[in-house]
Amino acid sequence: MTDKYEFIDAEYDAAAEAGTAPTIMQMCRWISVSKSGYYEWRSRPESASAARRELLKIKITALFEANDETYGYRRMHAALVRGGEQVSDELVRQLMRELGLVPCQPRPRRSLTAQDAAAGPIPDLVNRDFTANAPGEKMVGDITYIETWEGWLYLATVIDCATRKLVGWAMDDNYKTPLISDAIKMAARNLDLPEGAIFHSDRGSNYTSVEFARVLDELGIRQSVGRTGICFDNALAESFNAALKVELVHRTIYPTRKKARDDIARWIELRYNRTRLHSVLGYRTPQEVMDEYIHGAVTCAGERRWTRREAERGLLIRGLEGLGTGALPTRLYLGTR
């Protein structure tokens, strides 16, 4: 019966705004309810459950807007729980549907991968396993493109598999080998790389070039590549590209490359790494996970009479690998290109 009363209430308000509202008596007669019952229903105080639903709607709307309309119901549920709310994900989905809140959707992708015919045999050391025991142990990267009125801007990325943090990136008006070299060098500055560190990418001509292989060798990084045209072999890097495009680039018009560069750098360092919740991390941020690794190293260092400086330089990484936790420092480097 309540549903019928709610229907009358909503329809009457909508029709009244248009100046074509029938009387309450007519509407009650049309759907076979009593007029007195309708007015008795309207005079009741709001139930605690209804009041809570309205409060949740306000919070959900605020979180949805604060996160640039990118959160679906699962991330929204995680954000509410982090804020102290006790609510089911199904209720969150229902309320978002009632509010008409739909997160931004992806567009069809376009690949930049072109294999170098002269590239030698490079193994796939990852085999679609994008997990790692410690920061710097395994990294993935890719190149994506951003449209501006001045022309294309290209972004090269390096993502740490242990924390999902974007630890290296570079942008330029081309995607030649120096671009990806700058990105991996930035990652090497941001992490104290353990022995045997791996960098994985697609089989593009710049990633398989002799020049890039030399850079990796100088940094002590082993090279790994997936198969040509198989996006799943580099799924983690592809996932970042999709998030960047869906949540920022496809919703923004950039008149200049500088505007795009500044906006993307801000999104990477302040949003993606530090505030965006990642489902694979248990709805935590990459920086939170990185901090947990560092905190674990410092705690272990204290027990073994090591200094914090030594721990943050990554000197304990081998001793921590057997515990399943690692600790390496992270430092913020702003893009220089």
N, C-alpha and C positions, 0 to 999 in steps of 0.2 A: 504493500500500500504506500509506503514511504516513497518508492520510486515514482509512483503516479503523482503524488503531491509535488515532488521535486520537478517533475516534467511540467506540471501546470505552472509552477512558480517561474521556471526558466522561460517557458514559452510566452507567458504573460509579460515578463519584463522585456523580452526581445520584441514582441509585437507592439508593446506600448511605445518603445523608442521609434518604431516605424509609423505610429499613429493608426494602426489597424488592429488593435487588441480587442478580442471578444471579451465578454464579461466573464468573471470567475464562475458565475452560475452556469453559463453555457459550457465552459470547458469541463466543469465537474460532471455535467450531464452527459457530455460526449464520451467521457472515459469511465462513466458509471461509478462515481464516488460522490459522497455527500459534501455539500458546501460547508456544513458545520464541522465535519471531520477535517476538511482542508484547513479551516481557520484555527481549529484546535491544534493541528500539527504545526502551524506557523507560530503559534504562541508558546510552544514548548522551548525551554532553554536548550542551548546547544550541548550535546553530550560530550563527555571527556574525550571519547574516541574521535568525534568529529572535530573537536577543537585541536587535538593533536595532529590530525591529518592536515588541517589548515596551517598549523605552525610548520610542519614538515614541508609543505608546499612552498612556504616563504623561504625556508632554508635551501631547499633544492633549487629554486629559481635564482637565489643569490649565488650559490655555488656554480650553477650552470653559466651564469653571466661572468662570474669572476674567472672562470676557466675558459673563456673565449668560446663558449658553446661547443666544446669538444668532448665533454664527458658523457658516455652512455650510462646505462643504469648500474653496471657493475662498478665502474670507477666512482660514480656518484655515491653508491652504497658504501664503498670503502672510505670515501671522504667524510661521510656522515659518521661512520663508526670511529674514525680517527678523532672526530670532534666530540665524541662522547655519547652519540645517539645510539639507542638500542632499537634497531629497525631491521626488518628482513629485506633482502634484495628484491623479492617479489613485490613487496609494498612500494619500494622505490620505483620499480618499473611501472607499476600501476599509476602512481602519482605523476610520474613524468609523462605517461600517456595522456592522463587527464589534462595536464598542463600544456600538452602539445609540444613538448621539448624534444627535439630530434637533433642529435649531434651531427656535425658536418660529415659529408660522405666523400669517399675517394673518387678521383677521375681515372680514366684509362691511363696506364703508364707507357712510357716510351724509353727504350733502352739505348745507352750510349756505347755498349760493348762492341768492340771490333777487334778480333783476334789478330795478333801480329803473326804473319806467316812464317817469320824467321825465329819465332820464340822456341826455345828449347823445352825439354820435358821438365815440368815443375809439378811436384806431387800435391795432392789434396791431403793435408795433414789434419784437417778439421772433420771431414766426413759428416757435415751437418750437426756436429756436436758443439753447440755454442755455449757450453758451460766451462768454468775454470775454477780452480781452487783459490787463486789469489790474483789481485790486480796485476796487469802486465804480462801474465802468463800466456794469454791468448787474446788477440785483437783482430777485428775485421774492419774493412773499409770499402768505400765505393765513391763514385762521383755522381752528382745529380746537378740539374740545371734549373735556373730561375730566370723567368722572362722579365725584362725591364724595357722601358722606352728607348734606352740607349743600345739595347741588344742583350745577348745572353750573359748571365753571370753563372760561373760554375763553382760548385762547392765540393771539395774533397773532404772525406771524414775518416776518422779512426775511432772505433768504439771498443771499449774494454769489455770483454765477455763476462768477467767476474762481477762487475758492478753495473754494467750497461751504461756507464758514463761515457759521454763523448769527450775523449781526452786529447784529441788532436783534430784540427780542421784548418782549411785554408780556402780562400776564394780568389778568383781571377776571371779575366774575360776569355780564358781559353782553358782547355783541360789537358795540356801537355804535361810531360813528366815532372817538371819542377813543381807543379801544383800539388801532386800527390806526395812528392818528396818533402815539401814544407809541412804537410799534414802529419806525416809519420815522424818527422823530426820534432814537431811540437809534442806529439804523444810521448816521445822518448824523454823530453824535458819534464813532462808532467808526471812521469812514472819512473821509478828505479826498476828497470826491466830485469827480471831474473834470467839466469842462464837458460838458453833454449827457448826464449820467447818466440811466439809465432804471430805472423801477420798474414791474414787470409783475405783474398779479394776475388773478383771475377777474372776472366782471362782476357781483359782488354789489352790493347797493344802497349799502352803506357805502363800498366802494371807488370807486363812481361818483358819490358825493355831491359837492356843491359844496364842503362843508367840507373834505373830504380833498383835493380838487383845489387848494384854497387853500394847504393845508399843503405839498403837493408844489411848488407854485409858489414859495413862500417859501424852500424849500430848494434851488431851482434844479434840480429833478428832472422829467424828462419822464415822463408817464403812459402806460402801455400796458396793455391788457386783452385777454384771450382771449374766445372765444365762450361763451355761456351753455350750461352742461351738458356742455362738451367738456373733460374732465379733462386730456387730452393737451396742451392749450394752456398748462397750468400744471403740467406733469408734475414739474418739479424740486421745487416746493413740496409737491405731493401726495406725492412720494417721501419727503420729510422727515416729513410727518404719519404716513405708514404706518410708518416706522422707529420713531418715538416711540411709537405705539400698540402695535406688535408687541413691541418690546424692553423697554418699561417699563410703559405705562399699563394694558394689558390683563392684566398679570401682578401688578398692585398694587391693593390696596383702600385708598382714601383716606377717612378719617373726616371730615376738614375740608378746606376750600379751601386753608388755609395749609399743611397737610401736603403737598398736591398741588403747590402753588406752589414750595415749598422743594425737593421731590424733583425736579421737572421742571427747575428752574433749575440744580440740581446736575448733572443728566444733560446738559443743553445745554452748560454751560461746561466741565465736567470730563470728560465722556465723548464726546459727539458732536463737539465742536470739537477736542478735544485727544488723545483716545486711540483713537477708533473709526476703523478703516481704511475708506477709501472706494474702491471699485473704479474709479470714473471718474477718480480722482486717482492711479491706479497703485498702489493700496493704500497710500496715505499718509494722514495726517490733515489736515484743513483748516488747522490751526495750522502744520503743517510747510510747507504750500504758501504760506501767508501769510508765514511767516518767510523763505522763499526769495525772495519778491518784495521784502521789506524789505532783505534782504542784498544783492540785486542793485542796489537803489537806492543803498545806502551805498557799495558798491564803485565804482559809476559816479560817485558824488559825490566820492569821494576822487580819482579820476583828473581831475576837472574842478575840484578845489579847493573843493568845496562842503562845508559842515559836515554832520555827521550829523543835527543838529537840522533843518536845511533839508531834507535828504533825507526824514526821517521826517514832515515836514509835507506831503510830497507834491509839492514844487516841481519835481521832475524827471519827473513823469509824462508830460508831452508829449514830452520827449526820448527816453523809453524806449519809447514806443508803437511806434516803427518797428523796435525790436529784438525785439518780441514778448514783452518782459518788462515788468513794472511794479513799483512799490513804493509802497505807502501804509501808513501806520501802523495798528496795531490796539491798542485800549486796552480793558480790561475794565470794563464798566459793569454793576453788579448791578441787577436789576429793582427798581423803586421802587413798583410798584403793589401 
